Structure formats: C-alpha cells, structure tokens
Amino acid sequence: MTQTSFPFLTVIVLLPIIGGVLLAFVPVDKLAKYLALGVSVVSGVLALIVMLLFKTGDAGYQFVTNHSWVSSLGIGWHFGVDGISLFLMEMVALIFPIILIATGDKTKNNTYSAWLLILEGACFGSFLSMDLFGFFLFFELTLIPAYFLIIGWGGKERSKAALKFFLYTLFGSAFLFAAMVILVVIHHSQTGVFTFDITKLAHTKLSYASQVLLFLGFSAAFVIKTPIFPFHTWSPKAYSEAPTSGSISLASIMAKLGTYGLLRFDLNFFPQASYRLAPILLTLGVIGIIYGAIVAAVQRDFKRLVAFSSLSHLGFVAIGIFAFSTIAMNGAILQMFNHGILTAAMFLIIGMILERTKTIDISKLSGLQKAAPVLSGAMIVVILASLGLPGTNGFIGEFLILSGTFIGHRWWAVVALGGVILSAVYLLWAYQRAFHRKAEESHSVIKDMTMKEKLYIAPLIILIFFIGIFPSTMLNKISPSVNLLVHHVQQANHIVKQPAYAASYKSGSAASKNKHSNLNATELYRPGAPTSRWLYAAKSTSNETNLQMKTGSVK
Amino acid sequence: MKLVFLIPAFPLLGALSLIFFGRKLKEPLAGYIATLAVGMSFVFSVVVWLAFLGYHSSVFVEHLFVWINTGSFKVDAGLRVDPLSLTMVLFVTGVSTLIHFYSVEYMHKDIDFPKFFLYLNLFVTSMIILVLGNNMLLTFVGWEGVGVCSYFLISFWHERPSAASAGKKAMIVNRIADVGFLLSMFLVIHYVHSLNYSAIFAAAPHLSKSVVAAIVMLAFVGAMGKSAQVPLYGWLADAMEGPTPVSALIHAATMVTAGVYLMVRLSPVLALSPDIAHVITIIGILTAFMAAMAATAQDDIKKVLAYSTVSQLGYMFVGVGTGAYAAAIFLMVTHAFYKALLFLSSGSVIHGMHDEQNLKKMGALRIVMPITAVAFFTGWMAIAGVPPFAGFWSKGDVLLGAFGESWLVWIIGLATAGVTSYYMGREYCLAFLGKARWMPATVKGKKKSAKAVSHSPHIDPHEPSYKMMIPVVTLAVLALLGGLLNLPFASSLKFLDNFLKPAIAASPSYLHSSALTQIVLGSLDAIFAIGGGLIAYFIWSKTFERPALEFTLFKNAWYIDKTGDVAIARSSTKLAEVTDGVIEPKVIDGAVVGVTKLVLAVGILIRKLASGFVRREALVIAGGLVILIIIGGLRGGL
C-alpha cells in the first residue's frame, strides 16, 4: 500500500458530489451544464493522472487515504485503487463528461446536471472505497440519482420503470446490508474490534456454512444490480424508459458495480463459498448469455435490445469471474471496461437516432446507412466490437474469458460460445433492419452526425481499436491484482500453484515434453478430471476430496 | 526481410486514407490510390521473396509487439515469413492488384465508389494478416477481418434486401464455423500454452492422439465455413449479390481459400491424425461432386461460377486430406488465376449486358465481345483441366494424391472433373454461342444483325474499355501458363513442390508414383476434361432449353440450404419469439411480480412506498447519504 501526499481519490470522489449539491441549489440553468462539465472534467483529469502514476506490477492498493470516520464502529474514510478498480474508475471518469456533453440540451435544467454529478461521485466512491460501509453508502447512493433521472427525463412509462428498478435493487441491498452487519459482528467477536476495513475483514475466519449464507447475502445485491439471469427483469424497462444519460449510467457504469462487488467482496471474504458455489454462478452466467441473446433477437425497441444484449455480455463477465482462472479473470475485468465503452457508445448513437427520427422502433426504421453514413459507420464499429471482432476491444475480453474458462470449466465455455454466434445474429439482424434497405420517406433525409456528436463519440471509437490492438497496456496494470486475488482463492481452497508452471510455457523444453506424453486419450472429454495436472500441481488437504477433482482445472 | 511489415502496411494505409479523405478524393482517384496501395504491397512481397531465397533458414519471424499478456498467457503480434506464407501473399497481392485495377472501371459512377475501395483495401490487409500471422490468434484476426469485409462487400448494395440478407447470412454461417476455430485455439492454449505455430508444431508430436485429432478437426470445422464445404456452402452462392469484382477477389481467388491455407498451415499437426485427414478427404470429395452437380443447373452466370468455386475448394481439401498439401496449394494458386479470370470476364458480360445475369437471356455474345469470349474460353479450358492449361497440372496433382488414397475418391474426382468441364461448357455456350436471346423477337436468329440490334436503346452488349481488358488478359495468360509453376516432368521443374517443402508436412510416399501411372492418370484426366466439354458443346450450343438436364434437385443445390433455413433459422426465430413473448414476461418476471405482490400484501410500509411516497423518501435518503458522505470527506482530511 502506498501513501501519497495529495489526496487524489478523496478529491475525485468528493468533487462531483459537492459540485452536484451546490448546483442543485444554485439556479443557473444556462451555465449549469458548463459548470457540471467543468467539475466532471477536473475529476476525470485527476483520475487520468492517477492512472499515469499507477505503479505497474504492484498488486496491492495504491493512492491509499485512510482516516477515521465513525471511530466507534470502525468506519473509515478509506480509499484506494488497485488493478481491479483502476480502469473502472477511468471508465466513470471518461463516460460522465461524455454524458454531460451529449445530453446537456435545452430541456435539461440544473437539477439534471446535479443528479448526474452526484451519480458520478457515488460511482467513483463505490469503486474506490476500501471501507465496506463506505462502499455500501455509495452503492446505495447511486440508486437515487438514477431513480430521479428516469423519473424526471424518461419516457412514457417512466414512473413504473423507475419504481420497479428502485424497489428491486433496494430489495437486494437489504440482504447486502444484513450480511455486511453480520460479517462485521463476527469479525468483532473474533478480534474484539469493530472494523469495516475490507482488507481486515478478509481475514475473518468463517465456517463454511456461514460463508455460504453471507456469500448469498452479498451476491443478492450484486446479481440484481448487474443484472445476472434471472434477476434482470427490471432492466429492459428501466433502460428503455430512461433518458440516454440514465440508460448509459445504468448499463455502462452501474452494472459494473454488481460485477465489481462479486469480485471484490465475494471472492475476498468468502473464497471457499465462492469456489464451491461457482458452478451456480457459472451456470446462471451461461444461461444469461444464451437467453439474453435469444430474446434480444426479437426486440423491436433498440434500447430493450441493448438491455438483453447487456444481459448476455455481462454473463460473459460473470463466468470470467467464477472460472477462477487468471486468464479469464483478466478478461472479465477488461470486458467490464469494454462493455462500459461499447454500451455507452451504443446508447449515444441510439439517442442520436431517436433525436432525428423520433423513434427507436427497429421495425419502423430503415435505410439509415444511406441517409447518415458517418452515424452508420460508428454504429457498425460498435456492433462489430460488441460481437467480438478481432482487432476491437470486445474480442480481447471475450477471448480471454472463454479461453480461461475453457481450461477449467470446459463445457460452460463451450455453451457460452453459442453466445458468440447469437450475438452476430441479433446485432447484424437489427442493423440490417434499421440501416440497410431503402429508406422510407420520413427518414430518407436525416442529418448525419454533427461535429459535436463526432467529437464525443470519437474517444469511444478510438478506445475500441486501441484496446483491441494494444490490450497489454491495460492488462499489465490489471494482471498483478488479479493474480493476487486468484491466488487468494486458491490458497483458501488449498490449491497451490506449482512454480514450475512457467517452464512449460516454452514448448519443446524437456519438461513440457515429458508432461505432454503423460496425456492420454480419455482426458480430452472429461472436464472435471485433472486434465492439466502437469500444468498445475493439484494438492489438496485432508477432507477436501471432492475439491481434488477440480483442482487440476483451477489455476 | 525486415520490410515484411510493409506488406500489410500499404493496404492499411490505403484504407485509412480512404476512411478520412475518401469522399474528397472521389472517382477515380480513390480507386487508383487503393490500387497503388495493393500494388506496392505486391512489390514488397516480391522483394521479401527475393530476400528470402537467399535466407539461411526456412522460417523468418518478424516480431512486432506483445499483443496480449496476462502474466501467465502471452500472445505476440508477429509476422511469419516462410515458403507457404510467401506463396500465399504473392498470389493474393498479385491477383488483388489486378482486380483493384479492374474495379476502377467496373464501379464507375457508383455512388459509394470510395467506400468500395476502402473495403477492398481493408480486405487485402486482413488477408495478408491471415497468411502472415505467426500464431493462430493473429491468423484468426485476419480470418474474421476478411469475413467482415466480405460482409460489407456482399451487402454493398444494401438497399437491395437480398444483398443485405446475403451479407448477414455469410457472416453468421462463418461465425458458426468460427466456433470450431476458437475451440481449436482453446485446446491449443490448454495443452501447448502458446498459439505460435512453431510452438504448436514442436509440441504436437507429444500430445495424445485424441487431443491432436480434436484440435485439427475443430480447426477444420472453421475451415469448412470459410471455404464453403458441405453442408455450409449455401452462403457462397448467396454471396454473389456482391459486385462481381468482389466475387472474383473474395469469393473465388482469396478469402474462401483461407480454410485450405489453415489446414495446410497446420499440416504438421494434421499429418499426425490420419483419421481426421480421411474426414477431410470425404468432405472434400463430397463437396467437389455435389457442388459440381449443382453448377450444372444454374441459370445465373455468377451462380455457376459460385458452385464451381465450392467444387474446386472441395478438390483442394481432397489434396489436403490425402497429404498432397503442395498440390492443394498449387490448385489454389492456379484456381485463383482462372477463377478470377472467369469472374472478371463474366463481370464484363454483366457490364455489357446492363446488369443482366441470366444465362438464358444471353447468347451469341462471342460476336460482340470477342476478346471476352476468348478470355472466358481460356478460363473454361483451364478449370476443365485440358492440357496444357493450368488446371490440368494442378488438378492432376490432386487426383494423383486421391489415387494413392483410395480408388473411390479418385473415380469420383475424375467424374467430377468431367462434370466440371461440362457445366463450364454449358455456361460458355449459353453466354457466347447459339442464338442471341437478347435481341428483339423480329430479328431473332440472324447472327449478322447483331451489330445492328446493338443500337437498340435497351441492350447494347459491348466489349469493356481497355482498363477492364488489361487485368482480364493478364489473368488469361496466367491461366494458360500457370502450370509452369509445377511441371511433373522432372523434379527440378517442380518449383512449387520444392519451394514449399520446408513449410509443410512431408507428403506420403505414394505421391511419388511411377512415371507410367502419372501418364495414364494424366491422359484419363485429359479425356474426361475434353469429353465433358464436348458433350456440353453438342448439347448447349444449339439450344438453351433442356429442362431434362437441369434437375430441380441440382438447381436448389441439393436443398441443403433450404433445409437449414427451415430447420434452424425459422425454428429459432420462433423460439426467440416464444421466449420473448411468454417466458420472459410470464415465467421470469412473473415470479418477480409474484414475490413483489406477496411483499406488498404484507408490508404496509412498502405499500406506502409504492403509492407515491417513493419520491419524497428517496430525496430524504439521498440528502442524508450525501450529507453523511460530505461530512465524512471533510473529517477525512480534505
């Protein structure tokens, strides 16, 4: 853990929140969006500086600030960033200014900008908090601005959609709250201190049964927030009724709160439960991938389509997390960032279409490619990245997740590959219906992208290709923390990684030759069997016989 | 050889400049820039080839940068120069240059002229990455890249619903097959821990038989999609919706051969798994035969060529399956020459006939388009395998491999060669011989009056300008002389065999069969080729209606595609609709709503929340949280 003199993270989190509150009470409608943008950009630049100063190769938290907040309960103002949260922070820092630029038109007043800023601060806070209570506060705080964005600027059925979203996620949070309190109390009973420090809570000794219960409590909030099948039913309505800014916040940013929570808390606090219950999450993830893709295919509302495609894509993230392979987990974190970029770009373009044609009903659109070639070009880039075209960011994430998952959980990966096919089906079909064909009279002469629109979509498009071609710039920063986390889970489950593994990397070496020859014919089709015992030592202790079957597959 | 990165760099630069300045460049400059970019790529391919001839090793890898690195798993971006990749890159860039040049005139006055060349340049870049990539993942980048460009170009005239659908279909069918490629890579990652070809070849002999078989079989599934093998061949016929130069470049000469390339690239692994090699042979010969039969009954000038391409690809896989890898590559190269020639000359015909593609509405074009007729005739002779045209030598090599493998495969191959000559003859006769069916009924039958009729306002068949003739004539010469690459008379004349030897697995010994066998087999090939052609001539030069010889089964390409459409596409749409209409709202959300109702019934507080208090209470919560956080922050040491 490194300490720095300037409290970067505190400023990044607080600036938008204070800015938002001030803006809410200062009636400066015309200036509001510029002020909000200014605040958001300052936070963003600070986040960028943090990334530049971030030490590559360091697995622990950096830029840590830790001060007592409610000392009697051990609640701290405690922030830090590591490889897992770094790019999620950057995602927030990048996307909120874009939202403010893109959606700050005349119909929006100062309250609108204020809610967005508060939401930005809350998202920063959730990703950066090293204090469980702090996380919970920020996590819950995100709900409220999102709710008001939908209510205030949403579509026709906005109140129904907002209510469902609000209650559903609140319902999950109740479990999180209870589980959090129980965890802290158990920790107190063991050590005599109250603390919400997540690095300390990770050392709480829990029986397997209590791990499972607490795991389920924490997960309830996260799987709803993400959402993971079958807890997704709030999302299509909420995405489609929300204004562009709301849809982006929900799908790009807040969805990652869920997957981030699974990674950060479930895996850290309850490594054994996470490991044993992983098949459930893997299965739900895979069902989500296929189910989301199938349902997306027949959507007529473009935003609902994105809602279901998100369900599908976040399924990939889920299996990447619960495959417990470093390759897959690196992919999962990268894919969280990618999904944020792609979904934001998708909703922005849908917003542009809505503005021009007054509809996002795919069956009513046609021939947009001819009328608006630049807009269509941007859309096809986003679509191709979403379906995982090599050379774009979507491919790297998907490929790492699937190949990593394949090593240990072969059949889940094989089924998930169905999503690779289906994503091409529903995305290209939607594109064909809305962009190809002859344009109907009503939208044969629509305006192409304006300069402003090109400017705010450009960073996203550039990132799509940059990450696709140079993913290592990000993976170098992500992987040490991921490897540490995977190692943590392995240790808790008594799986020790064999140091000699690296040697087998270079094929042709004497070591690997011997190992290759150990393989026999039957191994190929037995996913649970220790197929790769020559890659990773599979040592398990005493009564963990059941685990032993799996150890070979987990690295 | 360090310059190898320039080979993909030029077309990439061309594409980038067309993205940003395409609309300012307009016609024909955009086209010439694109042609120049690919031309430079060809020049540097030659430079690298010459440098390679003097190189001490058979493989040169230019490492570019670390692409993916997760600590435990690493993939480099690097270019692999070896005889196989050089052969590929030479003919790909060469043929591409010719087709680019042809397109400048062909796409004249098209509204999206610069965009067309943008896609073509992108395509060539991807194709070069595909063949030069030094690991499977980089090959996959090119593989998907050409797929996407193919999607763009098939649906280039996207306002035509059939074109839009065809593009999408090509992409999706390929995507299905790509799952095989991906799984193959996953297995390689799992067992070899590196996707580099050198690493794979070194590790393969130490892997268990079943792993090797699975890797190769799954890669072949990928190849079946890209190279349109049974049963995944329907998309290629539909792909003819694209502009004809696209059909020539992508759907005949280059992209569709990627599957063959992949299998030859993996030949050191494939050679370890004879069972899968047999599977490849069977699929290959089946495809060759079925597609050839389908080609006999098509009316569209391009569809005949499309099925013919599928059939030829089948031959190439027979070569791969029987271990005659060099023969497969030889056939691939010569096929690129004569099939590009056939497509480009049919493009000239379509151009001259004002976008008429139906053979039944052509006829007698030899009079008004003599050079094109000669070019097409050359293509016919070459694909039929009439000596001394290129196809005779290359197809002969493949059939020789088949003969060593099994007499059944050989016989079907030989018969298919006859059919090939027949359907190409039918096409030639329908288009260029017989009576002109595009003339008004009153002057029908008078060949002499063809010129007079050509003044009619509707149809005015004519030779294209010299700009379109140059590539066609060049290809015709190549189709005639392509056999020189690999003549069987002396081992020193087998240039291609000798050149490729270090890059591919050793061919089985039966390929080195006696001179007598070779002469006998060669004569049989020639007899079938000439015989099939003669039959076609006698039937089709006089008439254009012979329903008895145009079976519905073949017209519909054995109904495989239609079956797939009904069984998969429609039923899954239905499934999706049911899921969306019933399962989602009734079952899954129904459960949620049910639970909510239960809770609502019990909790008065929540009922309050639901009936309008949410807003105020949420505000209060928000205020509380915000105040709490700000206080915390201030106490925390701002």
Boltz contact constraints between the chains, C-beta under 6 A:
constraints:
  - contact:
      token1: [A, 14]
      token2: [B, 633]
      max_distance: 6.0
  - contact:
      token1: [A, 21]
      token2: [B, 626]
      max_distance: 6.0
  - contact:
      token1: [A, 67]
      token2: [B, 636]
      max_distance: 6.0
  - contact:
      token1: [A, 67]
      token2: [B, 637]
      max_distance: 6.0
  - contact:
      token1: [A, 69]
      token2: [B, 632]
      max_distance: 6.0
  - contact:
      token1: [A, 77]
      token2: [B, 632]
      max_distance: 6.0
  - contact:
      token1: [A, 77]
      token2: [B, 636]
      max_distance: 6.0
  - contact:
      token1: [A, 137]
      token2: [B, 625]
      max_distance: 6.0
  - contact:
      token1: [A, 141]
      token2: [B, 625]
      max_distance: 6.0
  - contact:
      token1: [A, 144]
      token2: [B, 618]
      max_distance: 6.0
  - contact:
      token1: [A, 144]
      token2: [B, 622]
      max_distance: 6.0
  - contact:
      token1: [A, 147]
      token2: [B, 618]
      max_distance: 6.0
  - contact:
      token1: [A, 230]
      token2: [B, 588]
      max_distance: 6.0
  - contact:
      token1: [A, 233]
      token2: [B, 588]
      max_distance: 6.0
  - contact:
      token1: [A, 233]
      token2: [B, 589]
      max_distance: 6.0
  - contact:
      token1: [A, 233]
      token2: [B, 592]
      max_distance: 6.0
  - contact:
      token1: [A, 294]
      token2: [B, 576]
      max_distance: 6.0
  - contact:
      token1: [A, 294]
      token2: [B, 579]
      max_distance: 6.0
  - contact:
      token1: [A, 295]
      token2: [B, 579]
      max_distance: 6.0
  - contact:
      token1: [A, 295]
      token2: [B, 580]
      max_distance: 6.0
  - contact:
      token1: [A, 295]
      token2: [B, 584]
      max_distance: 6.0
  - contact:
      token1: [A, 297]
      token2: [B, 576]
      max_distance: 6.0
  - contact:
      token1: [A, 298]
      token2: [B, 576]
      max_distance: 6.0
  - contact:
      token1: [A, 298]
      token2: [B, 577]
      max_distance: 6.0
  - contact:
      token1: [A, 298]
      token2: [B, 580]
      max_distance: 6.0
  - contact:
      token1: [A, 326]
      token2: [B, 72]
      max_distance: 6.0
  - contact:
      token1: [A, 327]
      token2: [B, 70]
      max_distance: 6.0
  - contact:
      token1: [A, 327]
      token2: [B, 73]
      max_distance: 6.0
  - contact:
      token1: [A, 330]
      token2: [B, 70]
      max_distance: 6.0
  - contact:
      token1: [A, 369]
      token2: [B, 158]
      max_distance: 6.0
  - contact:
      token1: [A, 389]
      token2: [B, 144]
      max_distance: 6.0
  - contact:
      token1: [A, 390]
      token2: [B, 140]
      max_distance: 6.0
  - contact:
      token1: [A, 390]
      token2: [B, 141]
      max_distance: 6.0
  - contact:
      token1: [A, 390]
      token2: [B, 144]
      max_distance: 6.0
  - contact:
      token1: [A, 391]
      token2: [B, 141]
      max_distance: 6.0
  - contact:
      token1: [A, 403]
      token2: [B, 186]
      max_distance: 6.0
  - contact:
      token1: [A, 403]
      token2: [B, 189]
      max_distance: 6.0
  - contact:
      token1: [A, 406]
      token2: [B, 186]
      max_distance: 6.0
  - contact:
      token1: [A, 407]
      token2: [B, 190]
      max_distance: 6.0
  - contact:
      token1: [A, 417]
      token2: [B, 179]
      max_distance: 6.0
  - contact:
      token1: [A, 421]
      token2: [B, 175]
      max_distance: 6.0
  - contact:
      token1: [A, 421]
      token2: [B, 176]
      max_distance: 6.0
  - contact:
      token1: [A, 424]
      token2: [B, 171]
      max_distance: 6.0
  - contact:
      token1: [A, 424]
      token2: [B, 172]
      max_distance: 6.0
  - contact:
      token1: [A, 424]
      token2: [B, 175]
      max_distance: 6.0
  - contact:
      token1: [A, 425]
      token2: [B, 172]
      max_distance: 6.0
  - contact:
      token1: [A, 428]
      token2: [B, 168]
      max_distance: 6.0
  - contact:
      token1: [A, 428]
      token2: [B, 171]
      max_distance: 6.0
  - contact:
      token1: [A, 432]
      token2: [B, 164]
      max_distance: 6.0
  - contact:
      token1: [A, 432]
      token2: [B, 168]
      max_distance: 6.0
  - contact:
      token1: [A, 436]
      token2: [B, 158]
      max_distance: 6.0
  - contact:
      token1: [A, 436]
      token2: [B, 164]
      max_distance: 6.0
  - contact:
      token1: [A, 437]
      token2: [B, 161]
      max_distance: 6.0
  - contact:
      token1: [A, 438]
      token2: [B, 159]
      max_distance: 6.0
  - contact:
      token1: [A, 471]
      token2: [B, 68]
      max_distance: 6.0
  - contact:
      token1: [A, 472]
      token2: [B, 66]
      max_distance: 6.0
  - contact:
      token1: [A, 472]
      token2: [B, 69]
      max_distance: 6.0
  - contact:
      token1: [A, 475]
      token2: [B, 69]
      max_distance: 6.0
  - contact:
      token1: [A, 475]
      token2: [B, 70]
      max_distance: 6.0
  - contact:
      token1: [A, 479]
      token2: [B, 70]
      max_distance: 6.0
  - contact:
      token1: [A, 479]
      token2: [B, 71]
      max_distance: 6.0
  - contact:
      token1: [A, 483]
      token2: [B, 71]
      max_distance: 6.0
  - contact:
      token1: [A, 505]
      token2: [B, 193]
      max_distance: 6.0
  - contact:
      token1: [A, 507]
      token2: [B, 192]
      max_distance: 6.0
  - contact:
      token1: [A, 507]
      token2: [B, 194]
      max_distance: 6.0
  - contact:
      token1: [A, 507]
      token2: [B, 199]
      max_distance: 6.0
  - contact:
      token1: [A, 507]
      token2: [B, 202]
      max_distance: 6.0
  - contact:
      token1: [A, 507]
      token2: [B, 203]
      max_distance: 6.0
  - contact:
      token1: [A, 508]
      token2: [B, 202]
      max_distance: 6.0
  - contact:
      token1: [A, 513]
      token2: [B, 206]
      max_distance: 6.0
  - contact:
      token1: [A, 516]
      token2: [B, 206]
      max_distance: 6.0
  - contact:
      token1: [A, 516]
      token2: [B, 207]
      max_distance: 6.0
  - contact:
      token1: [A, 517]
      token2: [B, 206]
      max_distance: 6.0
  - contact:
      token1: [A, 519]
      token2: [B, 208]
      max_distance: 6.0
  - contact:
      token1: [A, 520]
      token2: [B, 208]
      max_distance: 6.0
  - contact:
      token1: [A, 521]
      token2: [B, 208]
      max_distance: 6.0
  - contact:
      token1: [A, 521]
      token2: [B, 210]
      max_distance: 6.0
  - contact:
      token1: [A, 524]
      token2: [B, 210]
      max_distance: 6.0
  - contact:
      token1: [A, 524]
      token2: [B, 211]
      max_distance: 6.0
  - contact:
      token1: [A, 524]
      token2: [B, 214]
      max_distance: 6.0
